[in-house]
């Protein structure tokens, strides 16, 4: 592998050793002629490890190699090692001759690099370290065996070892430095071999930036490691000739060992980056394979369910039935629509409480097609601890649907898919898998809150279909909130939903509306529905007064909360409710030829449903009062500010003749909009954080300015769930 210098690499690393580091590196690279020669490095490295094993400052005593490395001594490596002795012998001769002549270690190192100029960089290092290991091994054999082996004793006498050994206590600190460098040499050799193996990994090419950056420092690392072997060998050879006067000479091996460790730390850092890159690539492959399974259809949903709810030990994946508190196999979900309810452990929110209201309908009549689905809770947390595991058990037992048995049951790819593809951060999601095992909706929470079980099978196509089948009618507005409404609609009665927190206005409005309706022969049903983000204590008090004084019927507190939350969900629903801006929509009942009417909605650019929802949220945010009135037919519906509508009812004599032509509700609406144009007004709308743009005023249809409100009312009470 050719060494390439990466841009910006090398200078910062080498400059900590020498101001001439770049010049030195260039000279080192010039000694490298080709990568044509190499050999099996690992067997040689294992042999070197045996020689270097358990190095201490004790100069005697039998040292046994580790069992793992000792096995290599009894393996047949003759073919591998056949050519090495001639190279290592040449290196040893070069070291000995240069030491004898007093040649500097740098020059000796450069001479060695010339000898091995045709070998790959990792092979160069193994050859040089192997040559040093032969000398070091001989030194260890004599020092450790001269007390028990006569041949070792004879060699020690010829090399003047006895006198040296008597000075062992004095030499201990010096020898400690040698042994520390030996360890650094071995560690560096392993790291460079490891790096070369990584460079041939299937996830890299020679042009990979990670490999170029990681291998850029190899030449300088090889140089300093070989020079370290030269210095250590020189010190060992000097021991035999040492006298008392040499003991005071400073040996600078400790700084050399420190230098090797610093270079190696840079290499290890880059090696770890390569491993992380490989790990990420492998994880990406698994993740993309996982994603393909979830986003393509299969015979059924078995494959998708198994990769989500897998068991580590290979046993059959199980789920936990929270209602009956027992285990169920995932086979029970085969062929069903599965909604994955994804949350953290803080699940007490408006969406959760609405699901708690909707899910029992499924349990009550499971035979119906729209009830053939299951909800499975998947908790997602950044860090799991003993406390969060205990909280998981507690929360799970309060649910009615299914849950994972344990958070560890989920593979990392599942969590990654939830975070990256479904964009889960903290807001609960309801990810829907159809009967074929394909993800068909990445957040059906709003859909289920708006339509309930009618939204089955909870796909994006079904959601769009539901909107396309609906118009802005009383049925859409108040679907499922009151038992009397379906009968009133069927009997074609006039219906008025109203609300607010001003009791005096409620009294005036209900009595006036009933009186005017009676005068026009209209059968008007009225239903109190509170206000948006109302306060439970206040609204419950108003409900009691309304019922006690028989002003009208009233929704229960929880239904009022659900009514307004559903409005917000409809406003934020995914299907595009807006129409192209260049189109203008004028509601059919506005008649330009009528001199008494100024059409307030000319130029309106939003679908009537979206416009109606925004108007409801606008008027419903006021404490004064609001109302929405439906005529005897489904398509007659308009929403209004409470005070202006009350004034329009009081002025009923002024639009009496128009009522004979257009009907009671249409005539009232025309006059109401005329008041909106003539009188000053102040309308605001409170919405959750959303990307909705271009909202128009519910009274005059002019574009509204977007303002930012900071509120601390983020607990359940702000949604009416206390």
C-alpha positions as CSV (number, residue, x, y, z in Angstrom):
1,X,0.0,0.0,0.0
2,X,1.5,3.3,-1.1
3,X,1.6,5.9,1.7
4,X,-0.2,9.1,0.8
5,X,0.2,12.3,2.8
6,X,-3.3,13.7,3.6
7,X,-3.8,17.4,3.5
8,X,-3.3,19.0,6.8
9,X,-2.1,15.7,8.4
10,X,1.4,15.1,9.6
11,X,2.6,18.6,10.3
12,X,0.7,19.1,13.5
13,X,1.6,15.6,14.8
14,X,5.3,15.7,13.9
15,X,5.9,19.3,14.9
16,X,5.7,18.3,18.6
17,X,8.9,16.2,18.1
18,X,11.0,18.4,15.9
19,X,10.9,21.6,13.8
20,X,12.4,19.6,10.9
21,X,9.9,16.8,11.1
22,X,8.6,17.3,7.5
23,X,12.2,17.3,6.1
24,X,13.0,14.1,8.1
25,X,9.8,12.5,6.8
26,X,10.7,13.3,3.2
27,X,14.1,11.6,3.7
28,X,12.5,8.6,5.2
29,X,10.1,8.2,2.3
30,X,13.0,8.5,-0.2
31,X,14.4,5.2,1.3
32,X,11.2,3.4,0.3
33,X,11.5,2.0,-3.3
34,X,8.5,-0.3,-3.6
35,X,5.9,-2.5,-1.8
36,X,6.7,-5.6,-3.8
37,X,8.0,-7.7,-0.8
38,X,6.2,-8.8,2.2
39,X,5.6,-12.0,4.1
40,X,3.2,-13.5,6.7
41,X,3.7,-11.0,9.5
42,X,1.5,-12.5,12.2
43,X,3.5,-15.7,12.9
44,X,6.8,-13.6,13.1
45,X,5.0,-11.2,15.4
46,X,3.9,-14.0,17.7
47,X,7.5,-15.3,18.0
48,X,8.7,-11.8,18.8
49,X,6.0,-11.5,21.5
50,X,7.3,-14.7,23.1
51,X,10.8,-13.1,23.3
52,X,9.4,-9.9,24.7
53,X,6.9,-11.5,27.1
54,X,6.9,-10.6,30.8
55,X,9.9,-8.3,30.6
56,X,11.0,-7.1,34.0
57,X,14.1,-5.6,35.6
58,X,15.0,-8.9,37.2
59,X,18.0,-10.3,35.4
60,X,17.6,-13.9,36.5
61,X,14.8,-16.4,36.9
62,X,12.9,-18.6,34.4
63,X,10.2,-16.7,32.4
64,X,7.5,-18.7,30.7
65,X,5.7,-17.3,27.6
66,X,1.9,-17.1,27.6
67,X,0.2,-20.2,26.4
68,X,-1.4,-18.4,23.4
69,X,1.9,-17.2,22.1
70,X,3.8,-20.4,23.0
71,X,1.7,-22.4,20.5
72,X,3.4,-20.7,17.6
73,X,6.8,-22.1,18.7
74,X,5.5,-25.6,17.9
75,X,3.9,-24.7,14.5
76,X,5.6,-25.4,11.2
77,X,6.6,-21.9,9.9
78,X,9.8,-23.0,8.1
79,X,8.6,-21.9,4.7
80,X,7.5,-18.5,6.1
81,X,10.8,-18.0,7.9
82,X,13.1,-19.4,5.2
83,X,14.3,-16.0,3.8
84,X,14.1,-13.9,7.0
85,X,17.4,-14.9,8.7
86,X,19.5,-13.4,6.0
87,X,17.7,-10.1,6.2
88,X,17.6,-10.0,10.1
89,X,21.3,-11.0,10.1
90,X,22.2,-8.1,7.8
91,X,20.3,-5.7,10.1
92,X,22.1,-7.1,13.2
93,X,25.5,-6.7,11.5
94,X,24.6,-3.1,10.6
95,X,23.6,-2.3,14.2
96,X,26.7,-4.0,15.7
97,X,29.2,-2.4,13.2
98,X,27.7,1.1,13.6
99,X,27.7,0.7,17.4
100,X,31.3,-0.4,17.4
101,X,32.3,2.6,15.2
102,X,30.2,5.0,17.2
103,X,27.9,5.9,14.4
104,X,24.8,7.9,15.4
105,X,21.5,6.0,15.8
106,X,19.9,8.1,13.1
107,X,22.4,7.1,10.5
108,X,22.1,3.4,11.5
109,X,18.3,3.7,11.2
110,X,18.6,5.1,7.7
111,X,21.0,2.4,6.7
112,X,18.6,-0.3,7.9
113,X,15.8,1.4,5.9
114,X,18.0,1.1,2.8
115,X,18.5,-2.7,3.4
116,X,14.8,-3.3,3.6
117,X,13.8,-0.7,0.9
118,X,11.8,-3.1,-1.2
119,X,9.5,-4.3,1.7
120,X,6.2,-2.9,2.7
121,X,6.2,-0.5,5.6
122,X,4.7,-3.0,8.1
123,X,7.1,-5.7,6.9
124,X,10.1,-3.3,7.3
125,X,9.1,-2.8,11.0
126,X,8.7,-6.6,11.7
127,X,12.1,-7.3,10.1
128,X,13.8,-4.6,12.2
129,X,12.1,-5.5,15.4
130,X,12.7,-9.2,14.7
131,X,16.4,-8.6,14.4
132,X,16.4,-6.7,17.7
133,X,14.4,-9.5,19.3
134,X,17.1,-12.0,18.4
135,X,19.7,-9.9,20.3
136,X,17.4,-9.1,23.1
137,X,16.5,-12.7,23.5
138,X,20.1,-13.7,23.7
139,X,20.6,-11.1,26.4
140,X,17.6,-12.5,28.4
141,X,18.7,-16.1,28.0
142,X,22.2,-15.4,29.5
143,X,20.9,-13.2,32.2
144,X,18.2,-15.6,33.3
145,X,20.0,-18.9,32.9
146,X,23.6,-18.2,33.9
147,X,22.9,-19.4,37.5
148,X,21.4,-22.8,36.4
149,X,22.9,-23.5,33.0
150,X,26.6,-24.1,32.5
151,X,26.6,-23.0,28.9
152,X,24.8,-19.7,29.8
153,X,27.4,-19.3,32.6
154,X,30.3,-19.7,30.2
155,X,28.8,-17.2,27.8
156,X,28.2,-14.8,30.7
157,X,31.9,-15.1,31.7
158,X,33.1,-14.4,28.2
159,X,30.8,-11.4,27.9
160,X,31.8,-10.1,31.3
161,X,28.2,-10.6,32.7
162,X,29.2,-11.5,36.2
163,X,30.6,-8.1,37.1
164,X,27.6,-6.5,35.4
165,X,25.2,-8.6,37.4
166,X,26.7,-7.6,40.6
167,X,25.7,-4.1,39.7
168,X,22.1,-5.1,39.0
169,X,20.7,-3.0,41.8
170,X,22.5,0.1,40.4
171,X,21.4,-0.7,36.9
172,X,17.8,-1.4,37.8
173,X,16.5,2.0,36.8
174,X,18.5,1.9,33.6
175,X,17.2,-1.5,32.6
176,X,13.6,-0.4,33.5
177,X,13.9,2.3,30.7
178,X,15.0,-0.4,28.2
179,X,12.1,-2.6,29.1
180,X,9.6,0.2,28.8
181,X,10.9,1.0,25.4
182,X,10.7,-2.7,24.4
183,X,7.1,-2.7,25.3
184,X,6.5,0.6,23.3
185,X,8.2,-1.0,20.3
186,X,6.0,-4.1,20.5
187,X,2.8,-2.0,20.9
188,X,3.8,0.2,17.9
189,X,4.5,-2.9,15.8
190,X,1.0,-4.3,16.6
191,X,-0.7,-1.1,15.8
192,X,0.9,-0.6,12.4
193,X,0.1,-4.2,11.4
194,X,-3.5,-3.7,12.6
195,X,-3.7,-0.5,10.5
196,X,-2.5,-2.3,7.4
197,X,-5.1,-5.0,7.9
198,X,-7.7,-2.3,8.3
199,X,-6.6,-0.7,5.0
200,X,-7.5,-3.9,3.2
201,X,-11.0,-4.0,4.8
202,X,-13.9,-4.3,2.3
203,X,-15.2,-0.9,3.4
204,X,-12.1,0.9,2.3
205,X,-10.2,1.7,-0.8
206,X,-6.7,3.1,-1.2
207,X,-8.4,6.4,-1.9
208,X,-10.5,6.4,1.2
209,X,-9.9,9.6,3.2
210,X,-9.9,7.7,6.4
211,X,-7.1,5.4,5.2
212,X,-5.1,8.2,3.7
213,X,-5.2,10.1,7.0
214,X,-4.5,7.0,9.1
215,X,-1.5,5.8,7.1
216,X,0.1,9.3,6.5
217,X,2.1,8.9,9.8
218,X,3.3,5.4,9.2
219,X,6.8,6.2,7.7
220,X,7.7,8.5,10.7
221,X,6.3,5.9,13.1
222,X,8.4,3.1,11.5
223,X,11.5,5.3,11.6
224,X,11.3,6.1,15.3
225,X,10.5,2.5,16.2
226,X,13.5,1.2,14.3
227,X,15.7,3.9,15.9
228,X,14.4,2.7,19.2
229,X,15.5,-0.8,18.5
230,X,18.9,0.5,17.5
231,X,19.2,2.6,20.7
232,X,18.1,-0.4,22.9
233,X,20.4,-2.8,21.2
234,X,23.3,-0.3,21.6
235,X,22.6,0.0,25.3
236,X,22.4,-3.8,25.8
237,X,25.7,-4.3,23.9
238,X,27.3,-1.6,26.1
239,X,26.4,-3.5,29.3
240,X,29.3,-6.0,28.7
241,X,31.8,-3.3,28.4
242,X,30.5,-1.1,31.1
243,X,32.6,0.1,34.0
244,X,31.6,2.0,37.2
245,X,32.3,5.3,35.4
246,X,29.6,4.5,32.8
247,X,26.9,4.3,35.4
248,X,26.8,8.0,35.7
249,X,26.2,8.5,32.0
250,X,22.7,9.6,31.2
251,X,20.6,7.2,29.1
252,X,17.8,9.1,27.3
253,X,15.6,6.0,26.6
254,X,12.7,7.2,28.7
255,X,12.1,10.1,26.4
256,X,12.3,7.8,23.4
257,X,9.7,5.5,24.9
258,X,7.5,8.6,25.6
259,X,8.0,9.7,21.9
260,X,6.8,6.3,20.7
261,X,3.8,6.4,22.8
262,X,2.8,9.8,21.6
263,X,3.2,8.7,17.9
264,X,1.2,5.5,18.6
265,X,-1.5,7.4,20.4
266,X,-2.1,9.4,17.2
267,X,-2.2,6.1,15.2
268,X,-4.6,4.5,17.7
269,X,-6.9,7.4,17.5
270,X,-7.0,7.1,13.7
271,X,-7.4,3.3,13.9
272,X,-10.4,3.8,16.2
273,X,-11.9,6.2,13.7
274,X,-11.5,3.6,11.0
275,X,-13.3,1.0,13.2
276,X,-16.1,3.5,13.9
277,X,-16.3,4.1,10.1
278,X,-16.6,0.3,9.5
279,X,-19.1,0.0,12.4
280,X,-21.2,2.8,10.9
281,X,-21.1,1.2,7.5
282,X,-22.2,-2.2,8.9
283,X,-24.9,-0.5,10.9
284,X,-26.0,1.4,7.8
285,X,-26.3,-1.8,5.8
286,X,-28.4,-3.5,8.5
287,X,-30.4,-0.3,8.9
288,X,-31.1,0.0,5.1
289,X,-32.0,-3.7,5.0
290,X,-34.3,-3.2,8.0
291,X,-35.9,-0.1,6.3
292,X,-36.5,-2.0,3.0
293,X,-38.4,-4.7,4.9
294,X,-40.6,-2.1,6.7
295,X,-41.3,-0.1,3.5
296,X,-42.1,-2.9,1.1
297,X,-45.1,-5.3,1.1
298,X,-44.7,-9.0,1.9
299,X,-47.1,-11.9,2.1
300,X,-48.0,-10.8,5.6
301,X,-46.5,-8.8,8.5
302,X,-44.6,-11.7,10.1
303,X,-41.2,-10.6,8.7
304,X,-41.6,-7.0,9.8
305,X,-42.8,-8.0,13.3
306,X,-39.9,-10.4,13.8
307,X,-37.2,-7.8,13.0
308,X,-38.8,-5.2,15.3
309,X,-39.6,-7.5,18.3
310,X,-36.7,-9.9,18.0
311,X,-35.3,-11.8,21.0
312,X,-31.5,-11.9,21.6
313,X,-31.5,-15.5,22.6
314,X,-33.3,-16.7,19.5
315,X,-36.5,-17.6,21.3
316,X,-39.9,-16.7,20.1
317,X,-40.5,-12.9,20.5
318,X,-43.3,-12.1,23.0
319,X,-45.3,-9.0,23.8
320,X,-46.9,-8.0,27.0
321,X,-50.7,-7.6,27.3
322,X,-51.0,-4.6,29.6
323,X,-54.8,-5.1,30.2
324,X,-54.6,-8.8,31.2
325,X,-50.9,-8.6,32.4
326,X,-49.7,-11.7,30.5
327,X,-47.4,-12.5,27.6
328,X,-48.7,-13.0,24.0
329,X,-46.7,-14.2,21.0
330,X,-46.3,-11.8,18.1
331,X,-48.0,-14.5,16.0
332,X,-51.2,-13.0,17.4
333,X,-50.6,-9.9,15.4
334,X,-50.2,-11.7,12.1
335,X,-52.6,-10.3,9.5
336,X,-53.6,-7.3,11.6
337,X,-52.9,-3.6,11.3
338,X,-50.4,-2.8,14.0
339,X,-50.0,0.8,15.4
340,X,-46.7,1.3,17.1
341,X,-47.2,3.8,19.9
342,X,-43.8,5.5,20.4
343,X,-43.2,7.7,23.4
344,X,-40.8,8.3,26.2
345,X,-41.8,7.5,29.7
346,X,-43.6,10.8,30.2
347,X,-46.7,9.8,28.3
348,X,-49.4,11.7,30.2
349,X,-50.4,14.0,27.4
350,X,-53.6,14.9,25.4
351,X,-52.9,12.3,22.7
352,X,-52.5,9.5,25.2
353,X,-55.7,10.3,27.0
354,X,-57.6,10.4,23.7
355,X,-56.3,7.0,22.7
356,X,-57.5,5.8,26.1
357,X,-61.0,6.9,25.2
358,X,-60.9,5.4,21.6
359,X,-59.3,2.1,22.3
360,X,-62.1,0.7,24.5
361,X,-64.5,1.0,21.5
362,X,-62.3,-1.6,19.8
363,X,-62.5,-3.9,22.7
364,X,-66.3,-3.6,23.0
365,X,-66.9,-4.9,19.5
366,X,-63.8,-6.7,18.2
367,X,-65.8,-8.4,15.4
368,X,-66.1,-5.2,13.3
369,X,-63.6,-4.7,10.5
370,X,-62.4,-1.3,11.7
371,X,-61.5,-2.8,15.1
372,X,-59.1,-5.4,13.6
373,X,-55.9,-3.6,14.8
374,X,-53.6,-3.6,17.8
375,X,-51.6,-0.9,19.5
376,X,-48.1,-1.8,20.7
377,X,-46.3,0.6,23.0
378,X,-42.6,1.1,22.3
379,X,-40.8,3.3,24.9
380,X,-37.7,5.2,23.6
381,X,-35.2,6.7,26.0
382,X,-31.6,8.0,25.6
383,X,-30.4,6.2,28.7
384,X,-31.9,3.3,30.6
385,X,-31.2,3.0,34.3
386,X,-32.7,0.9,37.1
387,X,-35.0,3.7,38.0
388,X,-36.3,4.1,34.4
389,X,-36.8,0.4,34.1
390,X,-38.9,0.5,37.2
391,X,-40.9,3.4,35.8
392,X,-41.4,1.5,32.6
393,X,-43.0,-1.4,34.5
394,X,-45.3,1.1,36.3
395,X,-46.4,2.9,33.2
396,X,-46.9,-0.3,31.2
397,X,-49.3,-1.7,33.8
398,X,-51.6,1.4,33.5
399,X,-52.2,0.8,29.8
400,X,-54.9,-1.3,28.1
401,X,-53.1,-2.3,24.8
402,X,-49.9,-4.3,24.2
403,X,-46.3,-3.4,25.0
404,X,-42.8,-4.7,24.4
405,X,-41.8,-7.0,27.2
406,X,-38.6,-5.1,27.9
407,X,-36.9,-2.1,26.2
408,X,-33.8,-4.3,25.4
409,X,-36.0,-6.3,23.1
410,X,-35.7,-3.6,20.5
411,X,-32.7,-3.7,18.1
412,X,-30.6,-0.6,17.7
413,X,-31.9,-0.3,14.1
414,X,-35.5,-0.1,15.4
415,X,-34.6,2.9,17.6
416,X,-32.6,4.5,14.7
417,X,-35.6,4.1,12.4
418,X,-37.9,5.6,14.9
419,X,-35.6,8.6,15.4
420,X,-34.3,9.2,11.9
421,X,-37.1,8.1,9.6
422,X,-40.1,8.7,11.8
423,X,-38.5,11.9,13.3
424,X,-39.3,11.0,16.9
425,X,-37.8,13.5,19.4
426,X,-40.2,13.8,22.3
427,X,-43.7,14.1,20.8
428,X,-45.6,10.8,20.8
429,X,-46.0,9.1,17.5
430,X,-48.4,6.4,16.2
431,X,-46.5,4.6,13.4
432,X,-48.8,2.3,11.5
433,X,-47.9,-1.0,9.8
434,X,-50.5,-2.6,7.5
435,X,-51.3,-6.3,7.2
436,X,-48.5,-6.8,4.6
437,X,-45.9,-5.5,7.0
438,X,-45.4,-2.2,5.3
439,X,-45.2,1.2,7.2
440,X,-48.2,3.2,5.8
441,X,-48.2,6.1,8.2
442,X,-45.4,7.5,10.3
443,X,-47.7,9.4,12.6
444,X,-51.4,8.6,12.7
445,X,-51.9,10.2,16.1
446,X,-53.8,13.2,14.7
447,X,-55.8,11.0,12.3
448,X,-56.9,8.7,15.1
449,X,-57.8,11.6,17.4
450,X,-59.9,13.2,14.6
451,X,-61.6,10.2,13.2
452,X,-61.3,7.5,15.9
453,X,-61.7,3.9,14.6
454,X,-63.3,5.2,11.4
455,X,-59.7,5.9,10.3
456,X,-59.0,2.2,10.0
457,X,-56.6,1.0,8.5
458,X,-54.9,4.3,9.5
459,X,-52.9,4.8,6.2
460,X,-52.1,8.1,4.5
461,X,-54.5,7.1,1.7
462,X,-57.3,6.6,4.1
463,X,-56.6,9.9,5.8
464,X,-56.8,11.8,2.5
465,X,-59.9,9.9,1.6
466,X,-61.6,10.9,4.8
467,X,-61.0,14.5,4.2
468,X,-62.1,14.3,0.6
469,X,-65.4,12.8,1.7
470,X,-66.1,15.6,4.2
471,X,-67.4,19.2,4.0
472,X,-67.5,21.9,6.6
473,X,-70.7,20.7,8.3
474,X,-72.0,20.2,11.8
475,X,-71.3,16.5,11.4
476,X,-67.6,17.0,10.8
477,X,-67.3,19.7,13.5
478,X,-69.0,17.8,16.4
479,X,-68.7,14.2,15.3
480,X,-69.0,11.8,18.2
481,X,-69.2,14.4,21.0
482,X,-72.8,14.2,22.0
483,X,-75.5,11.5,21.8
484,X,-78.3,14.0,20.7
485,X,-76.5,15.5,17.7
486,X,-77.1,12.6,15.3
487,X,-80.8,12.7,16.0
488,X,-81.0,16.5,15.6
489,X,-79.1,16.3,12.3
490,X,-81.4,13.5,11.1
491,X,-84.5,15.5,12.0
492,X,-83.0,18.6,10.1
493,X,-83.2,20.8,13.1
494,X,-81.3,24.1,13.5
495,X,-78.3,23.5,15.8
496,X,-76.2,26.0,17.7
497,X,-73.0,25.1,19.4
498,X,-71.7,27.9,21.6
499,X,-69.4,28.6,24.5
500,X,-67.3,31.1,26.5
501,X,-66.7,31.9,30.1
502,X,-68.9,35.0,30.4
503,X,-72.0,33.9,32.2
504,X,-73.9,37.1,31.5
505,X,-73.2,36.8,27.8
506,X,-74.3,33.1,27.9
507,X,-77.6,34.0,29.5
508,X,-78.3,36.9,27.0
509,X,-77.2,34.9,24.0
510,X,-79.2,31.7,24.8
511,X,-82.4,33.6,25.7
512,X,-82.1,35.9,22.7
513,X,-81.4,33.1,20.2
514,X,-84.3,31.0,21.5
515,X,-86.6,34.0,21.3
516,X,-85.6,35.0,17.7
517,X,-85.8,31.3,16.6
518,X,-89.3,31.0,18.1
519,X,-90.4,34.2,16.3
520,X,-89.3,32.8,13.0
521,X,-90.8,29.4,13.7
522,X,-87.3,27.8,13.9
523,X,-86.7,24.7,16.1
524,X,-83.3,25.5,17.5
525,X,-81.3,23.1,19.6
526,X,-78.4,24.6,21.7
527,X,-75.4,22.9,23.2
528,X,-72.8,24.5,25.4
529,X,-69.1,23.5,24.4
530,X,-66.9,25.7,26.6
531,X,-63.9,27.4,25.0
532,X,-60.5,26.5,23.7
533,X,-57.9,25.7,26.4
534,X,-60.5,26.3,29.1
535,X,-60.0,26.0,32.8
536,X,-61.7,23.0,34.3
537,X,-63.0,24.7,37.5
538,X,-64.5,27.6,35.6
539,X,-66.1,25.6,32.9
540,X,-67.6,23.0,35.3
541,X,-69.2,25.9,37.2
542,X,-70.7,27.3,34.0
543,X,-72.0,23.9,33.0
544,X,-73.8,23.6,36.3
545,X,-75.4,27.1,36.0
546,X,-76.4,26.4,32.4
547,X,-78.1,23.2,33.3
548,X,-79.6,24.5,36.5
549,X,-81.2,27.5,34.7
550,X,-82.1,25.3,31.8
551,X,-80.4,27.6,29.3
552,X,-79.4,24.7,27.1
553,X,-77.8,21.3,27.1
554,X,-74.1,21.1,27.8
555,X,-71.3,18.8,27.0
556,X,-69.4,17.0,29.8
557,X,-66.0,18.5,30.8
558,X,-63.9,15.7,29.2
559,X,-65.9,16.0,25.9
560,X,-65.4,19.7,25.9
561,X,-61.6,19.1,26.2
562,X,-61.8,16.5,23.4
563,X,-63.9,18.8,21.2
564,X,-61.2,21.6,21.2
565,X,-58.3,19.3,21.0
566,X,-59.8,17.6,18.0
567,X,-60.1,21.1,16.4
568,X,-56.4,21.6,16.9
569,X,-55.6,18.2,15.5
570,X,-57.7,19.0,12.4
571,X,-55.9,22.2,11.9
572,X,-52.5,20.5,12.0
573,X,-53.6,17.4,9.9
574,X,-51.3,16.3,7.2
575,X,-53.5,16.3,4.1
576,X,-53.2,19.6,2.2
577,X,-56.4,21.5,2.9
578,X,-55.2,24.7,1.2
579,X,-55.9,25.4,-2.5
580,X,-53.6,27.2,-4.9
581,X,-53.2,30.9,-4.2
582,X,-54.1,32.1,-7.6
583,X,-57.6,30.7,-7.3
584,X,-60.3,32.7,-5.5
585,X,-63.2,31.1,-3.8
586,X,-66.4,32.9,-3.1
587,X,-68.9,31.1,-1.0
588,X,-72.0,30.4,-3.1
589,X,-74.4,32.3,-0.9
590,X,-72.6,35.6,-1.2
591,X,-74.5,37.6,-3.9
592,X,-72.5,40.6,-5.3
593,X,-75.6,42.2,-6.7
594,X,-77.1,42.6,-3.2
595,X,-76.5,46.3,-2.3
596,X,-76.8,45.6,1.4
597,X,-74.0,43.0,1.4
598,X,-70.3,43.5,1.2
599,X,-68.7,40.1,0.6
600,X,-66.1,39.7,3.3
601,X,-64.5,36.5,1.9
602,X,-63.7,37.6,-1.6
603,X,-60.2,36.5,-2.4
604,X,-60.3,33.7,0.3
605,X,-57.6,31.2,-0.6
606,X,-58.2,28.4,1.8
607,X,-60.4,25.4,1.6
608,X,-63.7,25.9,3.5
609,X,-62.9,23.2,6.0
610,X,-59.5,24.7,7.0
611,X,-61.0,28.2,7.1
612,X,-63.9,27.0,9.3
613,X,-61.4,25.2,11.7
614,X,-59.3,28.3,12.0
615,X,-62.3,30.5,12.6
616,X,-63.5,28.1,15.3
617,X,-60.1,28.2,17.1
618,X,-60.1,32.0,16.7
619,X,-63.5,32.6,18.2
620,X,-63.1,29.8,20.7
621,X,-60.0,31.4,22.2
622,X,-62.1,34.3,23.4
623,X,-63.6,34.3,26.9
624,X,-66.5,36.5,25.8
625,X,-68.2,34.0,23.7
626,X,-68.5,32.2,20.4
627,X,-71.1,30.3,18.4
628,X,-71.5,28.1,15.3
629,X,-75.0,27.7,13.8
630,X,-76.1,25.0,11.4
631,X,-79.3,25.4,9.3
632,X,-81.8,22.6,8.6
633,X,-79.4,21.2,6.0
634,X,-75.9,19.9,6.4
635,X,-74.3,22.5,4.1
636,X,-75.6,25.5,6.1
637,X,-73.0,26.3,8.8
638,X,-71.3,29.4,9.9
639,X,-69.1,30.3,12.9
640,X,-69.2,33.6,14.6
641,X,-67.9,35.9,17.4
642,X,-70.3,35.8,20.3
643,X,-70.8,39.5,20.9
644,X,-71.3,40.4,17.2
645,X,-73.7,37.4,16.7
646,X,-75.7,38.5,19.8
647,X,-76.0,42.0,18.3
648,X,-77.1,40.5,14.9
649,X,-79.8,38.5,16.7
650,X,-81.0,41.6,18.5
651,X,-81.2,43.4,15.1
652,X,-83.2,40.6,13.6
653,X,-85.8,43.1,12.3
654,X,-83.2,44.6,9.9
655,X,-82.7,41.3,8.1
656,X,-86.2,39.9,8.4
657,X,-87.0,40.4,4.7
658,X,-83.7,38.7,3.6
659,X,-84.6,35.7,5.8
660,X,-87.7,35.1,3.7
661,X,-85.5,34.9,0.6
662,X,-82.3,33.1,1.8
663,X,-83.5,31.4,5.0
664,X,-83.0,32.1,8.6
665,X,-79.3,31.0,8.9
666,X,-78.1,32.5,5.6
667,X,-79.8,35.8,6.3
668,X,-78.3,35.9,9.8
669,X,-74.9,35.2,8.4
670,X,-75.0,37.9,5.8
671,X,-76.0,40.5,8.3
672,X,-73.3,39.2,10.8
673,X,-70.6,39.7,8.2
674,X,-71.9,43.2,7.4
675,X,-71.4,44.0,11.1
676,X,-67.9,42.6,10.9
677,X,-67.0,45.0,8.1
678,X,-68.6,48.0,9.8
679,X,-67.4,47.6,13.3
680,X,-63.9,47.4,14.8
681,X,-62.9,44.0,16.1
682,X,-59.9,42.2,17.5
683,X,-59.5,38.5,16.7
684,X,-56.6,36.2,17.8
685,X,-56.1,32.5,17.4
686,X,-54.0,30.3,19.7
687,X,-52.4,27.3,17.9
688,X,-49.7,24.8,18.9
689,X,-46.3,25.1,17.2
690,X,-47.1,24.5,13.6
691,X,-45.9,25.5,10.1
692,X,-49.3,26.8,9.0
693,X,-48.9,30.1,7.1
694,X,-51.2,32.8,5.7
695,X,-54.0,32.5,8.3
696,X,-56.7,35.1,7.6
697,X,-58.9,36.9,10.1
698,X,-62.1,35.1,10.9
699,X,-64.1,38.4,10.9
700,X,-62.8,40.4,8.0
701,X,-60.6,37.9,6.1
702,X,-57.5,40.1,6.2
703,X,-54.2,38.4,6.7
704,X,-53.3,38.0,10.3
705,X,-49.9,38.8,11.8
706,X,-48.0,36.0,13.4
707,X,-47.0,36.6,17.0
708,X,-45.2,34.4,19.5
709,X,-46.6,33.7,22.9
710,X,-44.6,32.0,25.7
711,X,-46.8,30.1,28.1
712,X,-46.0,28.0,31.1
713,X,-49.4,26.2,30.8
714,X,-48.0,23.1,29.2
715,X,-49.4,20.6,31.7
716,X,-52.6,18.7,31.3
717,X,-54.7,21.4,32.8
718,X,-54.2,23.6,29.8
719,X,-55.9,20.9,27.8
720,X,-58.6,20.3,30.3
721,X,-57.3,17.0,31.6
722,X,-57.0,17.8,35.3
